[in-house]
């Protein structure tokens, strides 16, 4: 018989993962908090589970970016289309840079015991507020006639910078989508293009993170899966995938509008309040 309470917890965790993965808020940190309170997991187990749960958002991203992934496959098979080759170069260079930076940071984070996630959440809140300013500033520049950059304008140096930023997101409390999108905005990339490129390259980083988690922290993952149960895991993954599909499309569309400024600023305030609450109240 299915435990209704356990099933409800699983759906909540799926919602947390599906929502936080695509917003400039660290999904692994949010899942860490949720699974710690709802499933009783310790820090290492909850952190590893947060990375493992990215399988659901990987599935959603593969579905949404299927055309881009086909273009990458064509480039690997020798397609001479310039756009395909440039997209492949971007993904490969950024992913390699992510691995070089992210793998050591993951090993460090995985070995830490009793770390408070409040401070990273406050930092993320400040970053989000900075994001809102950058987005607003970039739009003002556009109005003044200074054209922002598109994907075809990016260079090898830009790919490496995006990869380095994404690698830093291996640390608890750092949002991958937030830090990569912020980096591209600082590189003067158009907001909607920045979100699209961030989400696309995140597929490969998420696959690598989930795989590394299973290799390095297998015991923690097994403990987490035992706590949530097979039915609960399926419920969490389905919930997260459906929510992710909606949010990817919504965010890319809204990124080209002024409302993204207010959304990002609001998320920054929420993240800071959450971090302060965790430090002083333990909630």
VEXFITI-457599 format. One line per 3 residues: their letters; for each residue x, y, z of C-alpha. Coordinates in nm, 3 decimals. Example, Ala and Ser with C-alpha at 12.3 -4.5 7.8 and 13.67 -1.06 7.14 Angstrom:
BEGIN
as> 1.230,-0.450,0.780 | 1.367,-0.106,0.714 $
END
This chain:
BEGIN
xxx> 0.000,0.000,0.000 | 0.128,0.345,-0.096 | 0.200,0.580,0.193 $
xxx> 0.003,0.896,0.104 | 0.220,1.121,0.321 | 0.538,0.982,0.165 $
xxx> 0.389,1.029,-0.182 | 0.300,1.389,-0.097 | 0.658,1.450,0.019 $
xxx> 0.787,1.307,-0.308 | 0.564,1.537,-0.515 | 0.683,1.835,-0.310 $
xxx> 1.047,1.741,-0.373 | 0.966,1.705,-0.745 | 0.810,2.052,-0.746 $
xxx> 1.110,2.198,-0.567 | 1.350,2.040,-0.817 | 1.142,2.131,-1.123 $
xxx> 1.099,2.493,-1.018 | 1.442,2.570,-0.872 | 1.647,2.407,-1.149 $
xxx> 1.545,2.670,-1.405 | 1.523,2.974,-1.181 | 1.838,3.153,-1.061 $
xxx> 1.816,2.959,-0.733 | 2.034,2.658,-0.650 | 1.818,2.350,-0.712 $
xxx> 2.054,2.117,-0.527 | 2.039,2.345,-0.223 | 1.659,2.363,-0.231 $
xxx> 1.630,1.986,-0.270 | 1.890,1.951,0.006 | 1.671,2.150,0.244 $
xxx> 1.347,1.978,0.137 | 1.486,1.624,0.161 | 1.654,1.703,0.492 $
xxx> 1.325,1.809,0.648 | 1.086,1.573,0.468 | 1.298,1.257,0.440 $
xxx> 1.532,1.307,0.735 | 1.848,1.284,0.521 | 2.179,1.414,0.654 $
xxx> 2.379,1.679,0.468 | 2.586,1.444,0.250 | 2.284,1.229,0.159 $
xxx> 2.064,1.531,0.083 | 2.337,1.702,-0.121 | 2.398,1.387,-0.328 $
xxx> 2.023,1.338,-0.372 | 1.990,1.697,-0.496 | 2.243,1.622,-0.770 $
xxx> 2.084,1.285,-0.850 | 1.741,1.444,-0.895 | 1.877,1.635,-1.193 $
xxx> 1.791,1.326,-1.401 | 1.437,1.464,-1.418 | 1.540,1.805,-1.542 $
xxx> 1.782,1.644,-1.788 | 1.484,1.457,-1.934 | 1.282,1.778,-1.963 $
xxx> 1.571,1.967,-2.124 | 1.634,1.689,-2.375 | 1.268,1.702,-2.478 $
xxx> 1.263,2.081,-2.503 | 1.598,2.122,-2.681 | 1.560,1.818,-2.906 $
xxx> 1.618,2.025,-3.222 | 1.943,2.169,-3.087 | 2.056,1.823,-2.980 $
xxx> 1.986,1.694,-3.331 | 2.204,1.977,-3.464 | 2.482,1.869,-3.229 $
xxx> 2.448,1.510,-3.348 | 2.473,1.626,-3.711 | 2.789,1.820,-3.631 $
xxx> 2.941,1.512,-3.469 | 2.858,1.315,-3.782 | 3.041,1.564,-4.002 $
xxx> 2.776,1.818,-4.098 | 2.929,2.122,-4.269 | 2.664,2.364,-4.146 $
xxx> 2.845,2.646,-3.969 | 2.577,2.690,-3.704 | 2.595,2.324,-3.603 $
xxx> 2.974,2.333,-3.570 | 2.967,2.650,-3.362 | 2.702,2.504,-3.131 $
xxx> 2.908,2.187,-3.088 | 3.221,2.390,-3.011 | 3.030,2.592,-2.749 $
xxx> 2.894,2.282,-2.575 | 3.225,2.091,-2.582 | 3.447,2.378,-2.463 $
xxx> 3.205,2.495,-2.192 | 3.147,2.139,-2.067 | 3.520,2.060,-2.050 $
xxx> 3.584,2.383,-1.857 | 3.295,2.295,-1.626 | 3.444,1.953,-1.553 $
xxx> 3.791,2.093,-1.480 | 3.649,2.342,-1.229 | 3.345,2.154,-1.102 $
xxx> 3.481,1.805,-1.028 | 3.733,1.918,-0.761 | 3.477,2.152,-0.605 $
xxx> 3.225,1.867,-0.588 | 3.478,1.645,-0.411 | 3.539,1.922,-0.158 $
xxx> 3.167,1.986,-0.104 | 3.095,1.613,-0.070 | 3.345,1.582,0.214 $
xxx> 3.218,1.877,0.417 | 3.016,1.800,0.726 | 2.765,2.027,0.896 $
xxx> 2.800,2.320,0.656 | 2.537,2.591,0.692 | 2.357,2.661,0.365 $
xxx> 2.229,2.993,0.492 | 2.530,3.197,0.381 | 2.536,3.062,0.021 $
xxx> 2.164,3.137,-0.006 | 2.226,3.497,0.100 | 2.505,3.522,-0.158 $
xxx> 2.270,3.383,-0.424 | 2.014,3.646,-0.322 | 2.270,3.921,-0.376 $
xxx> 2.364,3.769,-0.711 | 1.999,3.764,-0.814 | 1.959,4.130,-0.729 $
xxx> 2.273,4.193,-0.932 | 2.117,3.994,-1.217 | 1.812,4.220,-1.210 $
xxx> 2.035,4.526,-1.236 | 2.237,4.374,-1.523 | 1.922,4.279,-1.716 $
xxx> 1.780,4.627,-1.666 | 2.112,4.782,-1.768 | 2.142,4.566,-2.078 $
xxx> 1.792,4.666,-2.188 | 1.875,5.033,-2.137 | 2.183,4.991,-2.353 $
xxx> 1.966,4.833,-2.620 | 1.731,5.130,-2.610 | 2.027,5.363,-2.652 $
xxx> 2.126,5.181,-2.970 | 2.413,4.967,-2.836 | 2.335,4.622,-2.975 $
xxx> 2.365,4.324,-2.743 | 2.534,4.006,-2.860 | 2.380,3.689,-3.000 $
xxx> 2.522,3.336,-3.000 | 2.700,3.382,-3.333 | 2.894,3.674,-3.183 $
xxx> 3.045,3.467,-2.899 | 3.408,3.354,-2.907 | 3.616,3.071,-2.759 $
xxx> 3.701,3.293,-2.463 | 3.329,3.339,-2.392 | 3.272,2.961,-2.402 $
xxx> 3.548,2.908,-2.146 | 3.413,3.178,-1.914 | 3.066,3.022,-1.924 $
xxx> 3.218,2.680,-1.848 | 3.418,2.813,-1.554 | 3.109,2.983,-1.411 $
xxx> 2.906,2.665,-1.450 | 3.179,2.464,-1.276 | 3.159,2.689,-0.970 $
xxx> 2.794,2.584,-0.940 | 2.915,2.246,-0.805 | 2.930,2.416,-0.465 $
xxx> 2.620,2.400,-0.241 | 2.413,2.717,-0.260 | 2.533,2.821,-0.607 $
xxx> 2.275,2.817,-0.886 | 2.403,2.679,-1.217 | 2.140,2.854,-1.427 $
xxx> 2.182,3.171,-1.221 | 2.560,3.192,-1.248 | 2.580,3.096,-1.617 $
xxx> 2.299,3.332,-1.715 | 2.461,3.610,-1.512 | 2.794,3.548,-1.682 $
xxx> 2.639,3.573,-2.028 | 2.448,3.886,-1.934 | 2.774,4.040,-1.817 $
xxx> 2.916,3.939,-2.157 | 2.633,4.149,-2.305 | 2.440,3.853,-2.445 $
xxx> 2.069,3.917,-2.508 | 1.863,3.800,-2.204 | 1.650,3.541,-2.386 $
xxx> 1.960,3.408,-2.565 | 2.145,3.394,-2.232 | 1.873,3.181,-2.074 $
xxx> 1.853,2.948,-2.376 | 2.230,2.892,-2.394 | 2.252,2.847,-2.018 $
xxx> 1.980,2.582,-2.014 | 2.122,2.402,-2.318 | 2.478,2.364,-2.190 $
xxx> 2.338,2.273,-1.849 | 2.215,1.941,-1.991 | 2.568,1.807,-2.023 $
xxx> 2.683,1.945,-1.688 | 2.380,1.784,-1.522 | 2.453,1.448,-1.685 $
xxx> 2.813,1.467,-1.565 | 2.707,1.574,-1.214 | 2.455,1.292,-1.180 $
xxx> 2.706,1.037,-1.309 | 2.980,1.162,-1.077 | 2.739,1.149,-0.786 $
xxx> 2.661,0.782,-0.853 | 3.033,0.701,-0.869 | 3.164,0.906,-0.577 $
xxx> 2.862,0.913,-0.345 | 2.683,0.591,-0.428 | 2.614,0.505,-0.062 $
xxx> 2.455,0.845,-0.001 | 2.238,0.813,-0.312 | 2.126,0.462,-0.215 $
xxx> 2.034,0.587,0.133 | 1.832,0.872,-0.019 | 1.653,0.643,-0.266 $
xxx> 1.570,0.405,0.016 | 1.417,0.692,0.213 | 1.198,0.815,-0.073 $
xxx> 1.106,0.468,-0.208 | 1.057,0.355,-0.569 | 0.701,0.491,-0.601 $
xxx> 0.807,0.820,-0.444 | 1.105,0.850,-0.677 | 0.887,0.800,-0.985 $
xxx> 0.637,1.056,-0.856 | 0.916,1.309,-0.789 | 1.072,1.260,-1.134 $
xxx> 0.740,1.288,-1.321 | 0.642,1.599,-1.126 | 0.981,1.761,-1.180 $
xxx> 0.986,1.683,-1.553 | 0.640,1.829,-1.619 | 0.708,2.143,-1.418 $
xxx> 1.046,2.183,-1.590 | 0.896,2.169,-1.940 | 0.660,2.452,-1.851 $
xxx> 0.925,2.668,-1.682 | 1.190,2.636,-1.953 | 0.947,2.765,-2.213 $
xxx> 0.808,3.035,-1.985 | 1.146,3.173,-1.877 | 1.296,3.188,-2.225 $
xxx> 0.991,3.378,-2.348 | 0.966,3.614,-2.052 | 1.344,3.682,-2.055 $
xxx> 1.292,3.912,-2.352 | 1.048,4.127,-2.159 | 1.095,4.379,-1.881 $
xxx> 0.907,4.158,-1.634 | 1.212,3.933,-1.594 | 1.377,4.217,-1.402 $
xxx> 1.107,4.215,-1.136 | 1.094,3.834,-1.125 | 1.470,3.807,-1.071 $
xxx> 1.473,4.080,-0.806 | 1.186,3.912,-0.619 | 1.369,3.578,-0.623 $
xxx> 1.679,3.747,-0.486 | 1.486,3.889,-0.193 | 1.325,3.550,-0.125 $
xxx> 1.663,3.374,-0.134 | 1.813,3.623,0.110 | 1.518,3.589,0.349 $
xxx> 1.550,3.210,0.328 | 1.922,3.223,0.404 | 1.878,3.456,0.701 $
xxx> 1.595,3.240,0.835 | 1.810,2.929,0.813 | 2.102,3.091,0.999 $
xxx> 1.903,3.249,1.282 | 1.595,3.027,1.306 | 1.717,2.699,1.161 $
x> 1.426,2.681,0.917 $
END
